[in-house]
Amino acid sequence: MALRQRQKRVVVTGVGIITAHGMGYGENLVAMKEGRDSIGPITAFDASAYRGTLGGEVKGFSFDRPLTRLRRSRLDRSSLMLLAAFDEALAMAGLDKINDPIYMALGTTLGGMLSGQRYHGMGIEKGFDKTKASLLTDYLAHSQAANLMEEYGLKGQARTFSDACASGTNAIGSAFEKIRSGAFDIAISGGYDTMCEFTFAGFNSLQAVTPERCRPFDKERDGLVLGEGAGLLILEDMEYARRRGAAVLGEVTGYGTSSDAFHSTRPDPEARGAVAAINTALESAGVSPGDIDYINAHGTATPYNDLMEARAIAKVFGKCDGQEGVPVSSVKSMIGHLLGASGAVEAISALMAIREGFIPPNINCGEVDPECNVNISTEPNCSAPLKRAISNSFGFGGANACLVLEGAAGA
């Protein structure tokens, strides 16, 4: 199909979200508005030997509807979460199924790590000649995307992004660019990851996990809390959505990405890559820093990452003292770090904030680090008319991404 020259407007018509707050838009909205701490002791495995024992687990998750093309026994927890999130997104978008060519872009850090963990455990216990070969194919990073395409009979293109904590945001950005350019009329984008002891052990060995609580931008912050979940957005060309009478939830207007490659785990203290990603996103959206009403921060609660992000925000939006400046908060304080799902869930959270008129609080922050001289919103604010927000993702290895999101008023 020949690319159309005029840039298309990219609207969001459906979302699906699963986090420690709950399953679905409604449960997450209530918890985000009240500033609920949904982090607790890990139950998926025995974490007592580790530095940290907390996680943002999805309690009571189930996906019980009959499958049409897949065998349930082949699906791991992440695939089931993806299917559940897509069911919600489809229903919200008013779609029974998608017949037109679709672009799918999913972000993940772990992929099928749970299957890999099962394969390893089975091999140690029974011998590797007696393991299930299917666990190896399910371990591949793109297997969950393939499962989603197969179950729903989708046709088009499918890509999997795995660039650390920026995976979900870059997946959404890729889908945004495909629709904006006219290559596709509709896309599924987002990210997913599940709680896995292999990964948890790795983050513990890096001393990146807190033994206490997740407190982004706090003076005494000492590490992140891992979470799990899935976030999916259905993106459409605005005219395509209008022709089928779809309700518009919001609009993606800008995207920026960069790679600074400063260090394998530590961010560039001068925040050059983060600043580049934010500025590129603003330029892509055709807006200035003064047009942004809220910043959904990456905010991992690690000492280096939060300081770097605060410096990036200050360089782009200006430093502030007290309650001046653009409100900033990290929802990781409530649900943990969802790795490949974090950027997608946080983009949905930002859209939710714009649509519902509130700022998700940055909880557990008793005293804002004086070196993080930006306006950290620590209390629930349920009366905050917002027009436009950015959502940041700054990952290991200098993988940086930023989205600009707007409300549905102009769509």
Secondary structure, DSSP 8 states (H G I E B T S, - for coil): ----SS---EEEEEEEEEETTEESHHHHHHHHHHT----EE--SS--TTSS--EEB--TT----S--SSS-GGG--HHHHHHHHHHHHHHHHTT-S---S-EEEEEE-SSTTHHHHHHHHHHHHHH-GGGS-THHHHHHSTTHHHHHHHHHHT--EEEEEE--GGGHHHHHHHHHHHHHHHTS-SEEEEEEEE---HHHHHHHHHTT-B-SS---TTBTT---B-BB-EEEEEEEEEHHHHHHTT----EEEEEEEEEE----SSS--TT-HHHHHHHHHHHHHHT--GGG--EEE------HHHHHHHHHHHHHHH----TT-SSEEE-THHHH-B-GGGHHHHHHHHHHHHHHHT-B---TT-SSB-TTS-SEE--S-B-----SEEEEEEEEGGGEEEEEEEE-STT-
